[in-house]
């Protein structure tokens, strides 16, 4: 690897990936180069990921959507994981993360990389934990060398971005202990590292060996997604000292990553009351120097089990309007079960709606033009144009085909009393029926 995207941008060179992102966003390549050079945009594009369609995440770009897929110890089916990937792509996901913890993790990840034209992310400590437990050892028995070896192996395979919980430090854990929480730590990776630190009475290896992580990520142009291991798991825990202390550490690590030529984005909180969402996004942007912000939700209520994708979309729309750049979806199965392909599809579409709503509020001209075109198609009663313009054409077509109207021009909601047609026939004709 000669230069990362960040290094190339700083050197004044527009890469093929930058040019592709510019075309995708309707911006000038030089504008993308400047944003990448400033750390305000990342292009997760590992050269080893064959067939990748590069996209950018960050300032002035449309809000992107990620779908988490992956196996568990209870459900590890390669065919189902491929179906989940296909569902995410069909629904329009901009990225997928393989969070597998069951079955053959290497084979499952390679299956994703071989079949995904969108960027692929992982959480390497999951594989490190699974491997040591398969050896009959505990998670707390992992060594720093084993953790780093997994990072390097996944980077060599072609993973484009990695969640690394480097900000879960001993000092932050002490703040967590002193303040107290309702849900303690809900991040799986964060809990692994917290338990490791407590058992070994030692600092987080990912923080202690951050320079080595940077060497690996620079060599493969892997974008670091600095994980929010101390994110709040319920509304009552949002914005506490532990969360903010971790964020301050992530701000420090952001500057270190940039100095090493490594692209970086920041992960944000999971459960946040609606009235705190904007403030949390603005705080992250300030402390982390404008680096792209990747949020899980946030979920704005704790009681939407079975419908958490809706709670996620409400928080996601507000977060993205406030400045978040990348939304991680939530499915209806969140907090209940491992999602299947249908839940993956619904989760992506719901979060894409939130992202699009935010794009309009952010003044994205393409998003605004799309909604205007939809309004004009509805006025013309042009059903084919409406289907092409909507965010989920497959579902829209299925609903209309299942409920065919007596008159093809209208729908079964109003039928002959269609307000749009009445206005066309009388209002726009000066009262004379056309």
C-alpha positions as a printed Julia matrix, in Angstrom:
434×3 Matrix{Float64}:
   0.0     0.0     0.0
   1.72    3.18   -1.17
  -0.76    5.82    0.02
  -4.04    5.74    1.88
  -6.96    7.8     0.6
  -6.11   10.35    3.3
  -2.46   10.56    2.32
  -3.3    10.85   -1.37
  -5.77   13.63   -0.67
  -3.21   15.53    1.38
  -0.7    15.16   -1.45
  -3.19   16.76   -3.85
  -3.96   13.55   -5.75
  -7.52   12.63   -6.76
  -7.84    8.84   -6.59
 -10.26    6.69   -8.59
 -12.29    6.25   -5.42
 -12.53   10.01   -4.89
 -13.66   10.49   -8.49
 -16.29    7.76   -8.06
 -17.6     9.37   -4.87
 -17.75   12.77   -6.59
 -19.83   11.3    -9.43
 -22.11    9.52   -6.96
 -22.7    12.69   -4.96
 -22.88   15.19   -7.83
 -19.86   17.12   -6.54
 -16.52   18.08   -8.02
 -13.63   15.62   -7.47
 -11.52   18.42   -6.02
 -14.18   19.12   -3.4
 -14.11   15.45   -2.34
 -10.32   15.51   -2.2
 -10.34   18.55    0.07
 -12.91   16.98    2.41
 -10.93   13.72    2.63
  -7.71   15.65    3.27
  -9.4    17.52    6.12
 -10.71   14.3     7.69
 -14.31   15.43    7.18
 -15.03   12.63    4.69
 -13.83    9.02    4.7
 -13.86    6.58    1.8
 -13.58    3.09    3.32
 -12.05    1.19    0.41
  -9.56   -1.57    1.21
  -7.68   -2.34   -2.04
  -8.07   -6.06   -1.28
 -11.89   -5.81   -1.44
 -12.52   -6.8    -5.05
 -15.56   -5.42   -6.83
 -16.11   -2.66   -4.28
 -18.22    0.33   -5.29
 -16.64    3.15   -3.24
 -18.86    5.58   -1.35
 -18.0     8.49    0.88
 -19.2     9.16    4.4
 -19.16   12.63    5.87
 -19.76   16.32    5.44
 -21.79   17.58    2.43
 -22.56   14.01    1.31
 -25.85   12.17    1.48
 -26.4    10.29    4.73
 -25.36    6.65    4.43
 -27.01    3.55    5.92
 -25.35    0.42    7.32
 -26.91   -3.01    7.9
 -25.54   -5.32   10.58
 -25.65   -8.98    9.61
 -23.9   -12.03   11.01
 -24.33  -15.33   12.81
 -24.64  -16.14   16.5
 -23.75  -19.22   18.57
 -27.45  -20.23   18.32
 -27.84  -19.56   14.58
 -24.92  -20.0    12.2
 -26.16  -20.75    8.69
 -24.06  -19.62    5.73
 -27.05  -19.72    3.37
 -29.08  -17.5     5.69
 -26.19  -15.05    6.01
 -25.95  -14.81    2.23
 -29.71  -14.2     2.1
 -29.32  -11.41    4.68
 -26.61   -9.79    2.59
 -28.81   -9.99   -0.49
 -31.73   -8.5     1.45
 -29.57   -5.61    2.68
 -28.35   -4.88   -0.84
 -31.84   -5.14   -2.33
 -33.1    -2.66    0.26
 -30.37   -0.17   -0.67
 -27.8    -0.44    2.13
 -24.59    1.54    1.6
 -22.58   -0.79    3.86
 -22.82   -4.02    5.78
 -21.06   -5.14    8.94
 -20.39   -8.82    9.55
 -20.83   -9.28   13.29
 -20.67  -13.07   13.27
 -19.94  -14.93   16.5
 -21.03  -18.45   15.51
 -19.9   -21.0    12.93
 -16.87  -20.63   10.66
 -16.22  -16.91   11.08
 -13.53  -16.7     8.4
 -15.67  -18.46    5.8
 -18.71  -16.33    6.63
 -16.71  -13.12    6.35
 -15.11  -14.14    3.08
 -18.55  -14.95    1.72
 -19.64  -11.41    2.54
 -16.53   -9.83    1.02
 -16.83  -11.87   -2.17
 -20.49  -10.97   -2.68
 -20.7    -7.4    -1.4
 -20.21   -4.45   -3.78
 -20.68   -2.13   -0.79
 -18.13   -1.47    1.95
 -17.8    -4.16    4.62
 -17.08   -3.58    8.3
 -16.27   -5.87   11.21
 -15.57   -5.86   14.95
 -12.33   -7.88   15.15
 -12.49   -8.51   18.89
 -15.52  -10.76   18.29
 -13.36  -13.22   16.37
 -10.57  -12.98   18.94
 -13.05  -13.82   21.71
 -14.6   -16.71   19.78
 -11.19  -18.22   19.03
  -9.98  -18.19   22.64
 -13.22  -19.67   23.97
 -12.99  -22.42   21.33
  -9.62  -23.26   22.9
 -11.24  -23.66   26.31
  -9.92  -20.33   27.58
 -11.91  -17.35   28.78
 -12.38  -13.99   27.08
 -10.23  -12.46   29.82
  -7.39  -14.76   28.77
  -6.96  -13.12   25.36
  -3.57  -11.58   24.74
  -2.87   -8.29   23.01
  -1.0   -10.24   20.33
  -4.07  -12.35   19.61
  -6.28   -9.28   19.29
  -3.85   -7.55   16.93
  -3.39  -10.71   14.87
  -7.12  -10.82   14.12
  -7.1    -7.15   13.09
  -4.23   -7.81   10.71
  -5.8   -10.96    9.24
  -9.13   -9.24    8.58
  -7.38   -6.23    7.04
  -5.48   -8.53    4.68
  -8.75  -10.19    3.65
 -10.22   -6.89    2.48
 -12.33   -5.49    5.32
 -12.95   -1.79    4.62
 -13.64   -0.46    8.11
 -13.29   -1.85   11.62
 -14.92   -0.97   14.89
 -12.18   -0.77   17.5
 -13.18    0.07   21.08
  -9.99    1.93   21.92
 -11.65    4.5    24.19
 -12.76    2.07   26.9
  -9.94    2.91   29.28
  -9.42    2.08   32.95
 -10.07    5.72   33.83
 -13.4     5.66   31.97
 -14.39    2.43   33.73
 -13.7     4.09   37.07
 -16.02    6.93   36.1
 -18.63    4.34   35.17
 -18.25    2.65   38.55
 -18.44    5.9    40.54
 -21.48    7.28   38.76
 -23.41    4.06   38.37
 -25.67    3.09   35.5
 -28.93    1.28   34.97
 -27.57   -0.87   32.14
 -23.8    -0.7    32.73
 -22.18   -1.63   29.36
 -24.36   -2.88   26.48
 -21.66   -2.88   23.8
 -20.53   -6.46   23.3
 -17.0    -5.42   22.34
 -16.94   -2.88   25.15
 -17.95   -5.52   27.68
 -15.25   -7.93   26.45
 -12.56   -5.29   26.98
 -13.96   -4.07   30.3
 -13.96   -7.58   31.72
 -10.45   -8.14   30.36
  -9.15   -4.98   32.05
 -10.81   -5.79   35.34
  -9.54   -9.38   35.38
  -6.01   -8.46   34.33
  -5.78   -5.13   36.16
  -4.27   -3.69   32.99
  -5.04   -1.0    30.41
  -7.13   -1.69   27.32
  -4.73   -3.38   24.83
  -6.38   -1.57   21.91
  -5.62    1.77   23.54
  -2.17    0.76   24.75
  -1.19   -0.58   21.31
  -2.99    2.04   19.25
   0.15    2.87   17.26
   0.38   -0.76   16.14
  -3.29   -0.67   15.08
  -2.53    2.42   13.04
   0.35    0.65   11.3
  -1.94   -2.22   10.3
  -4.77    0.03    9.14
  -2.46    2.28    7.17
  -0.88   -0.69    5.4
  -4.31   -1.81    4.11
  -6.1     1.56    4.05
  -8.63    0.31    6.57
 -10.81    3.05    8.02
 -10.91    2.95   11.81
 -14.37    3.32   13.27
 -13.63    4.31   16.86
 -16.22    2.33   18.8
 -18.53    3.63   21.48
 -17.98    0.85   24.0
 -19.54    2.96   26.77
 -22.59    4.08   24.8
 -25.78    4.37   26.86
 -28.0     1.29   26.74
 -31.06    3.14   28.0
 -32.33    6.69   28.12
 -31.46    7.04   31.81
 -27.74    6.51   31.08
 -27.44    8.97   28.18
 -24.79   11.68   28.45
 -23.14   10.49   31.65
 -19.5    10.99   32.63
 -18.3     7.64   31.31
 -19.78    8.24   27.88
 -18.27   11.72   27.66
 -14.89   10.59   28.97
 -14.7     7.9    26.29
 -15.61   10.53   23.69
 -12.78   12.78   24.86
 -10.35    9.88   24.4
 -11.73    9.29   20.9
 -10.99   12.91   20.07
  -7.35   12.33   21.06
  -7.17    9.12   19.01
  -8.72   10.85   15.99
  -5.79   13.25   15.82
  -3.3    10.41   16.24
  -4.95    8.46   13.41
  -4.86   11.47   11.09
  -1.2    12.06   11.9
  -0.51    8.47   10.84
  -2.4     8.87    7.55
  -5.31    6.68    8.64
  -8.95    7.53    7.93
 -11.21    7.6    10.97
 -14.86    7.96   11.89
 -16.5     8.03   15.3
 -19.31    5.82   16.58
 -22.08    7.42   18.6
 -24.65    6.59   21.25
 -27.42    4.03   21.04
 -30.21    5.25   23.41
 -30.75    9.0    23.7
 -33.87   11.02   24.66
 -35.2    13.0    21.7
 -34.39   16.35   23.3
 -30.71   15.38   23.75
 -29.96   14.03   20.27
 -28.89   17.29   18.66
 -26.65   18.25   21.57
 -24.93   14.85   21.57
 -24.17   15.06   17.85
 -22.8    18.58   18.16
 -20.65   17.56   21.14
 -19.16   14.66   19.2
 -18.4    16.84   16.19
 -16.67   19.42   18.39
 -14.61   17.0    20.49
 -13.62   14.82   17.52
 -12.69   17.7    15.22
 -15.44   17.2    12.63
 -14.66   13.55   11.88
 -17.58   11.67   10.29
 -20.1    10.47   12.88
 -21.62    6.96   12.77
 -24.64    6.41   15.04
 -26.57    3.33   16.08
 -30.07    4.75   15.94
 -30.15    6.47   18.31
 -33.23    4.87   19.83
 -35.35    7.55   21.45
 -37.39    5.24   23.68
 -36.65    2.01   25.56
 -40.13    0.48   25.24
 -40.47   -0.16   21.48
 -39.45   -3.83   21.49
 -40.65   -5.4    18.25
 -40.72   -1.94   16.67
 -37.25   -0.65   17.55
 -36.6     0.05   13.87
 -39.18    2.83   14.17
 -37.59    4.26   17.35
 -34.26    4.07   15.51
 -35.57    5.96   12.49
 -37.0     8.76   14.63
 -33.68    9.28   16.39
 -31.66    8.69   13.23
 -33.49   11.36   11.26
 -32.89   13.93   13.99
 -29.25   12.88   14.48
 -28.5    13.09   10.78
 -30.2    16.47   10.5
 -27.97   17.62   13.38
 -24.81   16.42   11.62
 -24.48   12.62   11.88
 -23.2    11.17    8.61
 -23.77    7.42    8.82
 -26.77    5.63   10.33
 -26.59    2.04   11.53
 -29.97    0.42   11.14
 -31.94   -1.4    13.8
 -34.36   -4.19   12.91
 -37.68   -5.16   14.51
 -35.74   -7.98   16.19
 -33.44   -5.64   18.15
 -33.28   -6.63   21.86
 -35.27   -9.81   21.02
 -33.53  -12.13   18.55
 -31.08  -12.47   15.67
 -32.77  -10.9    12.63
 -33.54  -12.85    9.49
 -33.56  -11.58    5.88
 -37.04  -10.03    6.13
 -36.12   -8.05    9.26
 -32.88   -6.95    7.6
 -34.82   -5.62    4.6
 -37.31   -3.74    6.78
 -34.55   -2.3     8.93
 -32.61   -0.94    5.96
 -35.64    0.61    4.29
 -36.84    2.24    7.51
 -33.42    3.74    8.19
 -33.1     4.88    4.57
 -36.31    6.84    5.05
 -34.75    8.54    8.06
 -31.56    9.28    6.1
 -33.5    10.71    3.17
 -35.62   12.91    5.43
 -32.41   14.25    6.96
 -30.86   14.82    3.53
 -33.8    17.06    2.64
 -33.44   19.01    5.89
 -29.69   19.36    5.22
 -30.44   20.89    1.82
 -29.19   18.04   -0.37
 -30.38   19.1    -3.86
 -30.79   15.56   -5.19
 -32.97   14.54   -2.24
 -35.12   17.65   -2.61
 -35.47   17.09   -6.36
 -36.55   13.48   -5.83
 -39.38   14.48   -3.51
 -40.47   17.23   -5.92
 -40.54   14.7    -8.76
 -42.68   12.37   -6.63
 -45.16   15.17   -5.91
 -45.42   15.98   -9.61
 -45.92   12.31  -10.49
 -48.73   12.1    -7.96
 -50.38   15.17   -9.44
 -50.18   13.55  -12.9
 -51.34   10.25  -11.38
 -48.35    8.63  -13.08
 -48.12    5.38  -11.16
 -45.04    4.03  -12.92
 -43.07    7.2   -12.13
 -44.23    6.99   -8.5
 -42.95    3.41   -8.25
 -39.57    4.36   -9.67
 -39.17    7.35   -7.36
 -40.1     5.75   -4.04
 -37.43    4.39   -1.7
 -38.88    0.86   -1.69
 -40.41    0.13   -5.11
 -40.84   -3.59   -4.44
 -43.1    -3.05   -1.43
 -45.01   -0.22   -3.11
 -45.74   -2.35   -6.2
 -46.77   -5.34   -4.09
 -49.28   -3.24   -2.1
 -50.85   -1.75   -5.22
 -51.01   -5.09   -7.02
 -52.64   -6.7    -4.0
 -55.31   -3.99   -3.91
 -56.23   -3.25   -7.55
 -58.7    -0.36   -7.97
 -61.82   -0.47  -10.11
 -60.38    2.43  -12.1
 -56.69    2.07  -12.92
 -56.01    5.81  -12.61
 -56.8     5.95   -8.89
 -56.2     3.77   -5.82
 -58.55    1.92   -3.48
 -58.23    4.52   -0.72
 -60.52    7.06   -2.43
 -61.57    5.45   -5.7
 -63.95    7.71   -7.62
 -63.61   10.34   -4.87
 -59.88   10.87   -5.52
 -59.04   14.44   -4.48
 -56.17   14.72   -6.95
 -58.37   13.79   -9.89
 -61.22   16.02   -8.77
 -58.87   19.01   -8.58
 -57.44   18.18  -11.98
 -60.89   17.85  -13.53
 -62.44   20.97  -12.01
 -59.94   23.32  -10.32
 -57.32   23.33  -13.06
 -59.9    23.4   -15.86
 -61.68   26.5   -14.55
 -64.64   24.47  -13.35
 -65.14   22.68  -16.65
 -64.78   18.94  -16.49
 -61.96   17.73  -18.74
